[in-house]
Amino acid sequence: MALLRRREFLRTAGAVSLGAGLLGRSPLPCSAEEAVKEAAKGAPNAEKLGWRLGVNTYTFRLFTLFEALDKIASLGLKYAEFSPGARFGKDDATVVGETMPPAARKTLKKKAADLGIKLITYSGSDVFRDAESSKRTFEFAKEMGAENLYFEAPAEKLDLLDKLCGEYEINVAIHNHPKPALYWSPDKVLEAVAGRSKRIGALCDTGHWKRSGLNPVECLKKLEGRIVCFHFKDLIREGGGYHDVPWGTGVCDVAGMLAEIHRQGVKAPFSFEYEYHWENSLPEIARSVVYFEKIAAELLAQAKS
């Protein structure tokens, strides 16, 4: 037992020191234009680590869904997380949802495909109303090509969701909101998923952990083996609350989180849910893409050394 504890200490200490040493040399682009230009190259190093970087379309909630997808593509990113209620376009009142007619589904899939974007994660609208609603949500997600569904799922619905995960081969990620929400801490998520299939686990909202007074790196350690996907964030505290900032410039220890995720061997989607400067968040997201890609490159280089 002592040997196992020592091994775990060494492994964790290695991840911490790795995170502390990352990105000490490479400056980020100094202007918004440079950041957007650099971000347009995408995140190929992150892809090599199995990290698929994308954007939750809610980030661009002041725009239409198709405008949001255009913005995601302009960042060189290939993945989108989408939700019910988003309107297709200024001249197209169609909104996303499980009751979308076949023609609208075809239009959405074509728009995403034309941009090279995979609709990787979906949050259903009425999944908990009854068993039929839940099944309809899974069917819709499957048709759209989504790999994951995310919810703040009531405990009494988890048996059904676990069953549908296996039936449709779609993962369910339990979303944490800030305290006192149902799943505000990793402990609450682990209680909920205990004894269930590996297809049901955690959507890790790193910013909400910070808002709840938790250490994001420690939260990731607790959830090892149960991480499905991320709402990845960096925050600063200002004016009595926290708000998003470009990754690597806040207090969430982005380098440390990524080192820990790499240590665990997690291969998962990372989504921006950037909830600040709503009218023009693209430059800040672009800076984050560049930072994320540089961290990934350094992790790859250290793994080879």
C-alpha positions in Angstrom: 0.0 0.0 0.0 2.9 2.4 0.9 4.4 1.6 -2.5 1.2 2.4 -4.3 0.8 5.7 -2.4 4.4 6.6 -3.3 3.8 5.8 -7.0 0.6 7.9 -7.0 2.5 10.8 -5.3 5.3 10.7 -7.9 2.8 10.5 -10.8 0.8 13.5 -9.4 3.9 15.5 -8.5 5.1 14.9 -12.1 1.9 16.3 -13.5 2.0 19.3 -11.2 5.6 20.1 -12.1 4.8 19.6 -15.8 2.0 22.1 -15.6 4.2 24.6 -13.8 6.8 24.5 -16.5 4.5 24.9 -19.5 4.4 27.9 -21.8 7.2 29.8 -20.0 8.8 30.9 -23.3 6.3 31.3 -26.2 4.6 34.7 -26.3 1.0 34.8 -27.4 -0.1 37.1 -30.3 -0.2 40.7 -29.1 -3.1 41.9 -31.2 -6.6 40.6 -31.9 -5.8 40.4 -35.6 -2.7 38.3 -35.0 -4.6 36.0 -32.6 -7.5 35.4 -35.0 -5.0 34.7 -37.9 -3.0 32.3 -35.7 -6.1 30.6 -34.4 -7.3 30.0 -37.9 -4.7 27.3 -38.2 -6.8 25.2 -35.7 -5.4 23.0 -33.0 -3.5 20.1 -34.7 -1.2 19.4 -31.8 -4.2 19.1 -29.5 -5.8 16.7 -31.9 -2.7 14.5 -31.6 -3.5 14.3 -27.9 -7.1 13.3 -28.6 -8.3 16.8 -27.6 -11.1 18.0 -29.9 -11.5 21.7 -29.5 -14.8 23.4 -30.3 -17.3 26.0 -29.2 -20.7 25.8 -27.5 -22.9 27.8 -29.8 -24.4 29.6 -26.7 -21.1 31.5 -26.7 -22.5 33.4 -29.7 -26.1 33.6 -28.4 -26.4 37.2 -29.7 -26.1 35.8 -33.2 -28.0 33.2 -35.2 -26.9 29.6 -35.2 -25.5 29.7 -38.7 -23.6 32.9 -37.8 -22.2 31.0 -34.8 -21.1 28.1 -36.9 -19.4 30.5 -39.3 -17.5 32.1 -36.3 -16.4 28.6 -35.1 -15.1 27.8 -38.6 -13.2 31.1 -38.7 -11.2 29.9 -35.7 -10.1 26.8 -37.5 -12.1 24.6 -35.2 -14.0 21.5 -36.3 -16.5 20.9 -33.4 -19.6 22.5 -32.1 -21.8 21.9 -29.1 -25.4 22.9 -29.7 -28.6 23.4 -27.8 -32.3 23.6 -28.4 -33.9 27.0 -29.2 -31.1 28.4 -31.4 -32.5 30.1 -34.5 -31.0 29.1 -37.8 -30.7 32.5 -39.5 -32.1 36.1 -39.6 -34.4 35.1 -42.4 -35.0 31.6 -41.2 -37.1 31.2 -38.0 -36.4 27.5 -37.7 -35.0 26.6 -34.2 -33.0 23.7 -33.1 -35.0 20.9 -31.3 -36.0 17.3 -31.3 -39.2 18.2 -33.2 -37.4 19.7 -36.2 -38.8 18.5 -39.5 -36.6 16.3 -41.8 -35.9 19.2 -44.1 -34.6 21.4 -41.3 -32.4 18.6 -40.0 -30.9 18.1 -43.4 -30.2 21.9 -43.7 -28.4 22.0 -40.4 -26.3 18.9 -41.1 -25.4 20.4 -44.5 -24.4 23.7 -43.1 -22.1 22.0 -40.5 -20.6 19.7 -43.1 -19.9 22.5 -45.6 -17.9 24.2 -42.8 -16.1 21.0 -41.8 -17.8 21.1 -38.4 -19.0 18.1 -36.4 -22.0 18.6 -34.1 -20.3 16.7 -31.4 -22.4 17.4 -28.2 -26.1 18.3 -27.7 -28.2 19.3 -24.7 -31.8 18.1 -25.1 -34.9 20.2 -24.5 -37.4 17.9 -22.9 -35.4 14.8 -22.2 -36.7 14.4 -18.7 -40.4 14.8 -19.3 -41.0 11.1 -19.9 -39.4 8.0 -21.4 -40.6 8.8 -24.9 -39.1 12.3 -24.7 -35.8 10.9 -23.5 -35.8 8.4 -26.4 -36.6 11.2 -28.9 -33.7 13.2 -27.6 -31.3 10.4 -28.1 -32.7 9.6 -31.6 -32.2 13.3 -32.6 -28.7 13.4 -31.2 -27.8 10.2 -33.1 -29.2 11.6 -36.4 -27.2 14.8 -35.9 -24.0 12.8 -35.4 -23.6 13.8 -31.7 -21.4 11.6 -29.5 -22.5 13.2 -26.3 -25.5 14.5 -24.5 -25.2 16.8 -21.5 -27.7 17.5 -18.7 -28.0 18.3 -15.1 -29.9 15.0 -14.8 -32.2 14.3 -11.8 -31.0 11.2 -9.9 -34.3 9.4 -10.6 -33.7 9.6 -14.4 -30.2 8.2 -14.4 -31.3 4.6 -14.7 -33.2 5.4 -17.9 -30.4 7.5 -19.3 -27.8 4.8 -18.6 -30.0 2.3 -20.5 -30.3 4.7 -23.4 -26.6 5.4 -23.5 -26.0 1.7 -24.3 -28.9 1.5 -26.7 -27.8 4.5 -28.8 -24.1 4.4 -28.1 -24.1 8.0 -27.0 -22.4 9.3 -23.8 -24.3 11.2 -21.1 -22.3 14.0 -19.4 -23.6 15.3 -16.1 -23.1 19.1 -16.1 -21.9 20.9 -13.0 -23.3 24.4 -12.2 -22.1 26.5 -9.3 -23.0 25.7 -5.7 -25.7 25.0 -4.5 -26.7 23.3 -7.8 -27.3 19.6 -7.7 -23.9 18.5 -9.1 -21.8 21.5 -8.0 -18.9 19.3 -6.8 -17.2 16.2 -8.3 -18.2 14.2 -5.2 -21.9 14.7 -6.1 -21.2 13.6 -9.7 -19.3 10.5 -8.5 -22.2 9.5 -6.2 -24.6 9.7 -9.1 -22.6 7.7 -11.5 -21.4 5.0 -9.1 -22.1 1.5 -10.4 -23.2 2.8 -13.8 -21.7 2.2 -17.2 -18.7 4.2 -18.3 -20.9 5.9 -20.9 -22.2 8.1 -18.1 -19.9 10.6 -16.5 -18.9 14.2 -16.1 -19.0 17.3 -18.2 -16.3 19.3 -16.4 -17.2 23.0 -16.3 -13.9 24.3 -14.9 -15.1 27.8 -14.4 -18.1 26.7 -12.3 -15.8 24.8 -10.0 -13.8 28.0 -9.4 -17.1 29.9 -8.7 -18.0 27.2 -6.2 -14.7 27.7 -4.3 -13.1 24.5 -5.6 -9.7 23.8 -7.1 -10.2 22.8 -10.7 -7.0 20.6 -10.8 -8.1 18.7 -7.7 -11.6 18.3 -9.2 -10.1 16.7 -12.3 -8.1 14.3 -10.2 -11.2 13.2 -8.3 -13.1 12.5 -11.6 -10.4 10.4 -13.2 -12.0 7.7 -15.3 -15.3 9.5 -15.4 -14.6 12.5 -17.6 -16.7 12.7 -20.8 -16.2 16.3 -22.0 -15.4 19.9 -20.9 -16.8 23.4 -20.7 -13.2 24.6 -20.4 -12.7 28.1 -18.9 -10.3 30.5 -17.3 -11.7 33.3 -15.0 -10.8 36.3 -13.1 -12.6 37.8 -10.1 -13.9 41.3 -10.8 -16.7 43.4 -9.5 -17.9 40.9 -7.0 -18.0 37.9 -9.4 -16.0 35.9 -11.9 -16.0 36.3 -15.6 -14.2 34.6 -18.5 -10.8 35.7 -19.8 -8.5 34.3 -22.4 -7.0 31.0 -21.3 -3.8 31.3 -19.4 -4.5 34.8 -18.1 -6.8 34.0 -15.2 -6.8 32.1 -11.9 -8.0 28.6 -13.0 -4.4 27.2 -13.7 -5.1 26.2 -17.3 -1.6 24.8 -17.7 -2.0 22.7 -14.6 -5.4 21.5 -15.7 -4.1 20.4 -19.1 -1.1 18.7 -17.6 -3.5 16.7 -15.3 -5.8 15.8 -18.2 -2.8 14.7 -20.2 -1.6 12.6 -17.3 -4.9 10.8 -17.1 -4.8 10.1 -20.9 -8.2 11.7 -21.4 -9.3 12.0 -25.0 -12.4 14.2 -25.1 -14.1 17.2 -26.6 -13.2 20.6 -25.1 -15.8 23.3 -25.7 -15.6 27.1 -25.2 -18.6 28.4 -23.3 -17.3 31.9 -23.2 -19.8 34.2 -21.3 -18.2 37.6 -21.5 -17.9 40.4 -24.1 -20.8 38.7 -25.8 -20.8 41.2 -28.8 -17.2 40.5 -29.7 -15.7 37.6 -27.9 -14.0 36.1 -30.9 -10.6 37.8 -30.4 -10.4 36.5 -26.8 -11.4 33.0 -27.9 -8.8 33.2 -30.6 -6.1 34.0 -28.0 -7.3 31.0 -26.0 -7.1 28.7 -29.0 -3.5 29.8 -29.6 -2.6 29.2 -25.9 -4.3 25.8 -25.9 -2.4 24.7 -29.0 0.9 25.9 -27.6 0.4 24.0 -24.4 -0.5 20.9 -26.4 2.7 21.3 -28.4 4.8 21.5 -25.3 3.1 18.4 -23.8 3.8 16.5 -26.9 7.4 17.6 -26.9 7.9 16.7 -23.2 6.3 13.3 -23.8 8.9 12.6 -26.5 11.9 13.8 -24.5 
